[in-house]
Structure formats: C-alpha cells, structure tokens
Amino acid sequence: MIFPHRFAVYATLIATFCAASNAFYLPGIAPVSYEEGKDLEVMANKLTSPKNKLPYDYYSLPFCGSEHKKGLRSKPVNLGQVLMGDRMKPTEYEFKMKVPVHCKVLCTKKLGLEEVKILRKRIKEDYAVRLNLDNMPVVIKGETANRREAYRFGYDIGRVDPDGKLYINNHLKFKVFYNDPKETSDSFNSLADLDTGSSEGYRIVGFEVETYSVKHKLNDGKPTSHTCPVSNAMEPMEVKEDEPITFTYDIEYVADPIRWATRWDKLLRANPELKQIQWFSIVNSLMISLFLTALVGTVLLRTVLRDFSRYNALEEEDEEDITGWKLVHGDVFRTPQHPVLLSIFCGSGSQTLWMVTITLFFALLGFLSPAYRGGLITTMLSLWVLASSICGYSSARVYSSFENGQKRKLVTLGSAFLFPGLTFATFFVLNLFVWGSGSSGAVPFTTLLLLLFMWFGISVPLVFAGSYVGYKSKPYEFPCRTNQIPRQIPAAPLNIPQGAYVVLAGILPFGTVFMELVFILNSIWQNQILYLFGMLSIVFAILVVTCAEMSIVFTYLTLAAERWTWWWQAFGGSASAGLYMFLYSLYYIATQAATDHMPFVSTLMFMTYSTVVSAAFSLMCGYVGFFSSFWFVRKIYANIRVD
C-alpha cells in the first residue's frame, strides 16, 4: 500500500506535540488533596436523556440558583466539551471535606406554570442531571442481572408513576469516597503519589448519589422529624403549579482504599458479558479477514503466478490467444473518468485514515482518558486539521500521475474545501435548529469562529503546502504505455451493472465493524462511556486489512474479465461500506424513535452526524482500497513482458 510517508511522519510528530500540550489532565498526574473541612466545589455539567439527544443546561430547569442563571458563567471548557454541550457551572451545594450533612435545606421554590411545564416535559423524557466533584461524575450504583456492580452516570430528575403522576427527586443522598495517601500501603506505586506537594490531605476517589422524592413538612424553614431522615416510604413530591418544593440533601464521607490514579477503573470496567461479545466481534472480524487473506493468497500464488508463466513464455503467441488481464495492458492505466474528483476523494480519505490511526494510538497510551473531558473530540479535530498536509499531498500525487492533468488548482481547492465545506455547512444548518431548541449543545458564535480559523487559518494552508510538495514530487510511474484508442469494454457477466458489484463489495468491510458500531451507538444512546480502545484498535486494523484484500481481489477479477475501468471500482468497492453504516444508523434511529418518540431536532442531529461519520468512513475505506489496488496493478503489469 502506498502512503505519503514523509508527511505522515511530520504530521504525527506535530500532532504528538499538540496533543501532549493540550492533555492537561492525565490519570495519575494531577491529583488534588483536600484538608479536612476544606470546601469542595460541585459543578453542574448538563442534562442528558436516552430519549432526546439534545443536552440542556442544568439551570434551564427551576433548580436552586436558577433565578441567577444569567449571572452564572461556566468555567473554561475545551472545544470538545463545547461541541458536546458540556458546561461547568457552580451549584449551591455546600460540601466540606469529611464534614457530614444531614437533611440540609438547599432552597424552597414555588414553581409557575411555565416552569411546571418544562419540568414535567423533562421528567417524561427521562432527563438526568450530570454533576461533577473533583472531576469525578456523580453516579448511581446498581446491579446487573448477574449481581455485578454497575454504575449509571447522573441521576434522574424525577419519575412517572403508572397513574400518570410526575414526581421530582428533591432529596439527594450524596456519598463521597475519599482516600488518604498516607494510609495506602501501595500509594507509592503511582507516579501521582510521588508528588509531595499534594500529599497532605485527602483525595476524592468516588462520588455516588441516591435519589428520593419526599413532600417535606417544614418548621421554621427546616424539615421536621416526620420527613427526616428521608426514606422511600414517605409521601413523594408531585410536580404541581404553585406547590412549594423543598430541595434537601445529605452528604456522607466514606474512606476507600482505592488509589487516586485508579479511581475511574470501576466506572469504566466492562461487564464480562460485554467483553465476551467484544471478543466474539473480533473473532468474527478476524475470520472475515482470514477468508480474504486466503482468497488473496490463492489469487497471487496460483492464478497470478500462473498468468506470469503463461504471458512470459518464450514461445511466440498469437495475439488472438492472449486473454485475461494482459490483453488490457494498453488501457489499464488510462486516465479514469472524473480524475479531479477521484484525487480529491483519495486525499480526504488519507486525511481521515491518519487522523483515526493517530487518535487510536494516543488512546492506547492513555492520553484520551475519560477524565480528560472532551479530549477525544478535541484531539480528533486537532489531528484532522494537522493531517490536511497529507490530504493535499495525496491528492496531488494521484492527480499528477494522470495524463493531461491540467486542473491542479481545482484539485487543490477541492481538497481544501469540498469535504470540509460540506461538513461545516451541514453542521452550521444543524446548529441553527439546535440553537432554536434552547439546547446547550448549540455551538456559540465564538466557537464557530474558532472552527473557521482552524479551517481557513491552519487546514487550508497545510493543504496548499502538501499539494505543492506533491506536485513537485516525482509522479507515479506506470509500467505500460497507454494506447491512443480505448479498447472496447466487454459486457458485464449476467448483464448485471458493475455498480451492483461495487455496492455488494462493501458488505465485507462493514461486517468487520458491525458489532463495534452497535456498541458505539448503544453507548451514545445511553449516554455512557465506551472505553475499549484496545479492542477498537484491533477491529480497526482488521478493517484496513479487509479493505485492502477485498479491493485487490475485486480489481483482479475486473481486469481478468478484460474490463480496464478499475479506478473508481477499486475506490467504490471499499467505500460502499460507509453506505451500509449509514443505512444501519437509519435503522437504529428508526427503532429507537419508534419506542421513545424522539423529537424532530434530536432525530435530525443524529441523522446529520451519522451522515458525516458515514461519509468520512467511506472516504477512509475507499482510500485504503484504491491504493491497495493501485499498488497491486502496478506490480502485476511490471512483471510481464509487453511488446
């Protein structure tokens, strides 16, 4: 397979430096210690729901402090957090290290008609609150069917009874787990605990919550003994207009031997059933890859070698006796239709491939821990921008190899603006709908300006630089000369259009990633963290091999049938896997929306992101398939004698 090695190395080094400089938080590197009685700050992240993919601001609901929401500014967040709708706003909860709290009143609010409507709507949509304490998310502890520990991020705003009544969870029982580094026997096994400057005090290693709905009875503004301590047997608090709601909370501090550096492990630990399915997925993908490997081996070792022996035989052969792929040697390297578009697609595919490869590399090194909130999206965007030089270089090298390549400027401009322009335009239109819905997922104007600067100020110049070097480089050499008159292309077998074979060829690459796609969609739908980058990397490697091998076999069969128009087929055979990804995404959203009655804007957002991701996946797979076939065709024609 042919890749622009020099620019790949340069981009990798630059991306490594930038990603390392942005990774302000890595597990085991930046612990914070709190002395007893020291204030702890609880931050409000956002509201999320499995029935509505639009996130909302915490203070969009009438919680305590919402009357001051216009004056509450979020703490600085990175680009990835902004795009995901995350915010970091302070709450009115008062936490002090190792100071327990029992039935403390946060506030009492009387809701108006509009506030009751929006609160009831969010409860019906199963929205949950995301809070953070020392960068640890609040979770609800539960059990799986096999009685294994399971954690769910955030807590529900309320619940709906079978009779249709809506109750709000107005009492929260927090449980803060802390670790004393001085009492942990193996604390010095971590580089984080060698930081003597932060070794005094205690460290937060867990943050759990239990929710209750209770109709408090107050005396001088404080709950009476009838409702404190709180239990599930008490009368719940129904959401009604002009009905005062008293918000209360408890805080319990529990010592935990878990080291600070491993505090995320229990939240990210996948259950054995999920791991078993993951390994089944890998084995399934591996079997597909092995099947194609055996098929490619058969083609190369038997069929192609036999063709070499026959074509290079010393005895003279009549032209009429020559059949197969040698017969089209004078047309196989003829410039394909729409060479500008093919070159642009190959450049964009190479950009996506290197972005994904380097991202997975950083993830395997631990740079993209979930503790680094928004780190995955921030890193992917940064790497995609930096890989623009690879895009320009690849598209220029491909186009300069074609005959009569007089549209170099068009190729360069297309590499810089076609796919990024369509993506940004789609994102901008979607953002208008999200902004109109009042979601925190709406990207602010300043962030849009930042994205435009990354595009026009960094990506476009890098594309131009890569294209300049690509055009100055030596074009790919072809072992056969092209005839002046094109050879007639035989009819397709069984009169089936060649496009049908191209579409069907994408089933195998899609099959290697199908199960991983299901896991990713489920994690997005359930607002969970999928942190199995090791298995994802294995599947990605199998995908690349599958695309390469499938494209080689498909190209050989095309040439053996004396059809020399292989360029677009080599690209489209692997690229069509993105079509199946998009179709499955539509099926997934249809089944979920039918159950949960997803709102229009939420459905539009899911479909838009599915379209963009599927298109990027198509370009990446198409690039792998094209250059694999390109390498294969040049090799086989270089090993035969042509008069």
Secondary structure in CASP SS format (residue, H / E / C, confidence):
PFRMAT SS
TARGET T0000
AUTHOR 0000-0000-0000
METHOD secondary structure of the structure
MODEL  1
M C 1.00
I C 1.00
F C 1.00
P C 1.00
H H 1.00
R H 1.00
F H 1.00
A H 1.00
V H 1.00
Y H 1.00
A H 1.00
T H 1.00
L H 1.00
I H 1.00
A H 1.00
T H 1.00
F H 1.00
C H 1.00
A H 1.00
A H 1.00
S H 1.00
N H 1.00
A C 1.00
F C 1.00
Y C 1.00
L C 1.00
P C 1.00
G C 1.00
I C 1.00
A C 1.00
P C 1.00
V C 1.00
S C 1.00
Y E 1.00
E C 1.00
E C 1.00
G C 1.00
K C 1.00
D E 1.00
L E 1.00
E C 1.00
V E 1.00
M E 1.00
A E 1.00
N E 1.00
K E 1.00
L E 1.00
T E 1.00
S C 1.00
P C 1.00
K C 1.00
N C 1.00
K C 1.00
L C 1.00
P C 1.00
Y E 1.00
D C 1.00
Y H 1.00
Y H 1.00
S H 1.00
L C 1.00
P C 1.00
F C 1.00
C C 1.00
G C 1.00
S H 1.00
E H 1.00
H H 1.00
K H 1.00
K H 1.00
G H 1.00
L C 1.00
R C 1.00
S C 1.00
K C 1.00
P C 1.00
V C 1.00
N C 1.00
L H 1.00
G H 1.00
Q H 1.00
V H 1.00
L H 1.00
M C 1.00
G C 1.00
D C 1.00
R C 1.00
M C 1.00
K E 1.00
P E 1.00
T C 1.00
E C 1.00
Y C 1.00
E C 1.00
F E 1.00
K E 1.00
M C 1.00
K C 1.00
V C 1.00
P C 1.00
V E 1.00
H E 1.00
C E 1.00
K E 1.00
V E 1.00
L E 1.00
C E 1.00
T E 1.00
K E 1.00
K E 1.00
L C 1.00
G C 1.00
L H 1.00
E H 1.00
E H 1.00
V H 1.00
K H 1.00
I H 1.00
L H 1.00
R H 1.00
K H 1.00
R H 1.00
I H 1.00
K H 1.00
E C 1.00
D C 1.00
Y C 1.00
A E 1.00
V E 1.00
R E 1.00
L E 1.00
N E 1.00
L E 1.00
D C 1.00
N C 1.00
M E 1.00
P E 1.00
V C 1.00
V E 1.00
I E 1.00
K E 1.00
G E 1.00
E E 1.00
T C 1.00
A C 1.00
N C 1.00
R C 1.00
R C 1.00
E E 1.00
A E 1.00
Y E 1.00
R E 1.00
F E 1.00
G C 1.00
Y E 1.00
D E 1.00
I C 1.00
G E 1.00
R E 1.00
V E 1.00
D C 1.00
P C 1.00
D C 1.00
G C 1.00
K C 1.00
L E 1.00
Y E 1.00
I E 1.00
N C 1.00
N C 1.00
H E 1.00
L E 1.00
K E 1.00
F E 1.00
K E 1.00
V E 1.00
F E 1.00
Y E 1.00
N E 1.00
D C 1.00
P H 1.00
K H 1.00
E H 1.00
T C 1.00
S C 1.00
D C 1.00
S H 1.00
F H 1.00
N H 1.00
S C 1.00
L C 1.00
A H 1.00
D H 1.00
L H 1.00
D C 1.00
T H 1.00
G H 1.00
S H 1.00
S C 1.00
E C 1.00
G C 1.00
Y E 1.00
R E 1.00
I E 1.00
V E 1.00
G E 1.00
F E 1.00
E E 1.00
V E 1.00
E E 1.00
T E 1.00
Y E 1.00
S C 1.00
V C 1.00
K C 1.00
H C 1.00
K C 1.00
L E 1.00
N E 1.00
D C 1.00
G C 1.00
K E 1.00
P E 1.00
T C 1.00
S C 1.00
H C 1.00
T C 1.00
C C 1.00
P C 1.00
V C 1.00
S C 1.00
N C 1.00
A C 1.00
M C 1.00
E C 1.00
P C 1.00
M C 1.00
E E 1.00
V C 1.00
K C 1.00
E C 1.00
D C 1.00
E C 1.00
P E 1.00
I E 1.00
T E 1.00
F E 1.00
T E 1.00
Y E 1.00
D E 1.00
I E 1.00
E E 1.00
Y E 1.00
V E 1.00
A E 1.00
D C 1.00
P C 1.00
I C 1.00
R C 1.00
W H 1.00
A H 1.00
T H 1.00
R C 1.00
W C 1.00
D H 1.00
K H 1.00
L H 1.00
L H 1.00
R C 1.00
A C 1.00
N C 1.00
P H 1.00
E H 1.00
L H 1.00
K H 1.00
Q H 1.00
I H 1.00
Q H 1.00
W H 1.00
F H 1.00
S H 1.00
I H 1.00
V H 1.00
N H 1.00
S H 1.00
L H 1.00
M H 1.00
I H 1.00
S H 1.00
L H 1.00
F H 1.00
L H 1.00
T H 1.00
A H 1.00
L H 1.00
V H 1.00
G H 1.00
T H 1.00
V H 1.00
L H 1.00
L H 1.00
R H 1.00
T H 1.00
V H 1.00
L H 1.00
R H 1.00
D H 1.00
F H 1.00
S H 1.00
R H 1.00
Y H 1.00
N C 1.00
A C 1.00
L C 1.00
E C 1.00
E C 1.00
E C 1.00
D C 1.00
E H 1.00
E H 1.00
D H 1.00
I C 1.00
T C 1.00
G H 1.00
W H 1.00
K H 1.00
L H 1.00
V H 1.00
H C 1.00
G C 1.00
D C 1.00
V C 1.00
F C 1.00
R C 1.00
T C 1.00
P C 1.00
Q C 1.00
H C 1.00
P H 1.00
V H 1.00
L H 1.00
L H 1.00
S H 1.00
I H 1.00
F H 1.00
C H 1.00
G H 1.00
S H 1.00
G H 1.00
S H 1.00
Q H 1.00
T H 1.00
L H 1.00
W H 1.00
M H 1.00
V H 1.00
T H 1.00
I H 1.00
T H 1.00
L H 1.00
F H 1.00
F H 1.00
A H 1.00
L H 1.00
L C 1.00
G C 1.00
F C 1.00
L C 1.00
S C 1.00
P C 1.00
A C 1.00
Y C 1.00
R C 1.00
G C 1.00
G H 1.00
L H 1.00
I H 1.00
T H 1.00
T H 1.00
M H 1.00
L H 1.00
S H 1.00
L H 1.00
W H 1.00
V H 1.00
L H 1.00
A C 1.00
S H 1.00
S H 1.00
I H 1.00
C H 1.00
G H 1.00
Y H 1.00
S H 1.00
S H 1.00
A H 1.00
R H 1.00
V H 1.00
Y H 1.00
S H 1.00
S C 1.00
F C 1.00
E C 1.00
N C 1.00
G C 1.00
Q C 1.00
K C 1.00
R H 1.00
K H 1.00
L H 1.00
V H 1.00
T H 1.00
L H 1.00
G H 1.00
S H 1.00
A H 1.00
F H 1.00
L H 1.00
F H 1.00
P H 1.00
G H 1.00
L H 1.00
T H 1.00
F H 1.00
A H 1.00
T H 1.00
F H 1.00
F H 1.00
V H 1.00
L H 1.00
N H 1.00
L H 1.00
F H 1.00
V H 1.00
W H 1.00
G H 1.00
S C 1.00
G C 1.00
S C 1.00
S C 1.00
G C 1.00
A C 1.00
V C 1.00
P C 1.00
F H 1.00
T H 1.00
T H 1.00
L H 1.00
L H 1.00
L H 1.00
L H 1.00
L H 1.00
F H 1.00
M H 1.00
W H 1.00
F H 1.00
G H 1.00
I H 1.00
S H 1.00
V H 1.00
P H 1.00
L H 1.00
V H 1.00
F H 1.00
A H 1.00
G H 1.00
S H 1.00
Y H 1.00
V H 1.00
G H 1.00
Y H 1.00
K H 1.00
S C 1.00
K C 1.00
P C 1.00
Y C 1.00
E C 1.00
F C 1.00
P C 1.00
C C 1.00
R C 1.00
T C 1.00
N C 1.00
Q C 1.00
I C 1.00
P C 1.00
R C 1.00
Q C 1.00
I C 1.00
P C 1.00
A C 1.00
A C 1.00
P H 1.00
L H 1.00
N H 1.00
I C 1.00
P C 1.00
Q H 1.00
G H 1.00
A H 1.00
Y H 1.00
V H 1.00
V H 1.00
L H 1.00
A H 1.00
G C 1.00
I H 1.00
L H 1.00
P H 1.00
F H 1.00
G H 1.00
T H 1.00
V H 1.00
F H 1.00
M H 1.00
E H 1.00
L H 1.00
V H 1.00
F H 1.00
I H 1.00
L H 1.00
N H 1.00
S H 1.00
I H 1.00
W H 1.00
Q C 1.00
N C 1.00
Q C 1.00
I C 1.00
L C 1.00
Y C 1.00
L C 1.00
F H 1.00
G H 1.00
M H 1.00
L H 1.00
S H 1.00
I H 1.00
V H 1.00
F H 1.00
A H 1.00
I H 1.00
L H 1.00
V H 1.00
V H 1.00
T H 1.00
C H 1.00
A H 1.00
E H 1.00
M H 1.00
S H 1.00
I H 1.00
V H 1.00
F H 1.00
T H 1.00
Y H 1.00
L H 1.00
T H 1.00
L H 1.00
A H 1.00
A C 1.00
E C 1.00
R C 1.00
W C 1.00
T C 1.00
W C 1.00
W H 1.00
W H 1.00
Q H 1.00
A H 1.00
F H 1.00
G H 1.00
G H 1.00
S H 1.00
A H 1.00
S C 1.00
A H 1.00
G H 1.00
L H 1.00
Y H 1.00
M H 1.00
F H 1.00
L H 1.00
Y H 1.00
S H 1.00
L H 1.00
Y H 1.00
Y H 1.00
I H 1.00
A H 1.00
T H 1.00
Q H 1.00
A H 1.00
A H 1.00
T H 1.00
D H 1.00
H C 1.00
M C 1.00
P C 1.00
F H 1.00
V H 1.00
S H 1.00
T H 1.00
L H 1.00
M H 1.00
F H 1.00
M H 1.00
T H 1.00
Y H 1.00
S H 1.00
T H 1.00
V H 1.00
V H 1.00
S H 1.00
A H 1.00
A H 1.00
F H 1.00
S H 1.00
L H 1.00
M H 1.00
C H 1.00
G H 1.00
Y H 1.00
V H 1.00
G H 1.00
F H 1.00
F H 1.00
S H 1.00
S H 1.00
F H 1.00
W H 1.00
F H 1.00
V H 1.00
R H 1.00
K H 1.00
I H 1.00
Y H 1.00
A H 1.00
N C 1.00
I C 1.00
R C 1.00
V C 1.00
D C 1.00
END
